[in-house]
Amino acid sequence: MYDNVLVPTDGSDVSEKAVEHAIHQAKQDGGKLHVLHTVDADTLPSSVSSISVDDEFKEMGEDIVDRVVKQAEDEGVEAEGTVISGSSAEQIVKYADEHDIDLIVMGTHGRTGIGRVISGSVTEHVVRSATVPVLVIHIEDPADSDDD
């Protein structure tokens, strides 16, 4: 059903859960997994936005992508990884359009209030803008639990 599955990842716990789901879906459908990491220099304070910092973030992204590609291949899933620069949400949607992606799998924290506004914006933008289905893996943020 899904020949090309895209999983954007930043190495966080929530994106790791999305990776697990994406690998499972690609394996189930005999599809290819596309692993994407974006480096968005606009999110860095201007005082640290230098070429060397950008290079360090790209290198960290390559490590994350390589690890996920290996994880997928160990599960018998064909995978390829890409690290690109730019606005995360825009680059995810653009990548999906340019690579014939059938499904995007990504995570989001279960935050409310300002935490939701800040951290949920990438996932929400992708859900609103993508031309393919988006499977959102929801993980409750412990900081928002009512167990205090």
KAKARA-V397888 format. One record per pair of residues at least 24 apart in sequence whose ideal C-beta (glycine too) atoms are under 8 Angstrom apart, sorted by the first residue. I is the first residue (numbers start at 1). J is the second residue. If there is no record, write none. Layout:
# KAKARA-V397888
[[I	J] [I	J]]
This chain:
# KAKARA-V397888
[[1	29] [1	102] [2	26] [2	29] [2	31] [2	102] [2	103] [3	29] [3	31] [3	32] [3	100] [3	102] [4	31] [4	32] [4	34] [4	99] [4	100] [4	101] [4	102] [4	103] [5	29] [5	31] [5	32] [5	33] [5	34] [5	101] [5	102] [5	103] [5	104] [5	105] [6	34] [6	36] [6	92] [6	95] [6	96] [6	99] [6	101] [6	103] [6	104] [6	105] [7	33] [7	34] [7	35] [7	36] [7	68] [7	104] [7	105] [7	106] [8	36] [8	37] [8	38] [8	88] [8	92] [8	104] [8	106] [8	126] [9	35] [9	36] [9	37] [9	64] [9	65] [9	68] [10	37] [10	64] [11	60] [11	64] [12	107] [13	139] [14	107] [14	108] [14	109] [14	137] [14	139] [15	106] [15	107] [17	107] [17	137] [17	139] [18	105] [18	106] [18	107] [18	137] [19	68] [19	71] [21	105] [21	135] [21	137] [22	105] [23	71] [23	72] [23	75] [23	77] [25	103] [25	105] [25	135] [26	72] [26	77] [26	78] [26	79] [27	75] [27	76] [27	77] [31	77] [31	78] [31	102] [32	77] [32	78] [32	79] [32	80] [33	69] [33	72] [33	77] [33	78] [33	79] [33	80] [34	79] [34	80] [34	81] [34	82] [34	95] [34	99] [34	101] [35	65] [35	68] [35	69] [35	72] [35	79] [35	80] [35	81] [35	82] [36	65] [36	81] [36	82] [36	83] [36	84] [36	91] [36	92] [36	95] [37	61] [37	62] [37	64] [37	65] [37	81] [37	82] [37	83] [37	84] [38	83] [38	84] [38	85] [38	86] [38	87] [38	88] [38	91] [38	92] [39	83] [39	84] [39	85] [39	86] [40	85] [40	86] [40	87] [40	88] [41	85] [42	87] [54	85] [58	83] [58	85] [88	122] [89	121] [89	122] [89	125] [89	126] [89	129] [90	125] [90	129] [92	122] [92	126] [92	130] [93	125] [93	126] [93	129] [93	130] [93	131] [96	130] [96	131] [96	132] [97	131] [101	132] [102	132] [102	133] [103	132] [103	133] [103	134] [103	135] [104	130] [104	132] [104	133] [104	134] [104	135] [105	134] [105	135] [105	137] [106	134] [106	135] [106	136] [106	137] [107	136] [107	137] [107	138] [107	139] [108	136] [108	137] [108	138] [108	139] [109	139] [109	140] [109	141] [110	138] [110	139] [110	140] [110	141] [110	144] [111	141] [111	143] [111	144] [112	144] [115	141] [115	143] [115	144]]
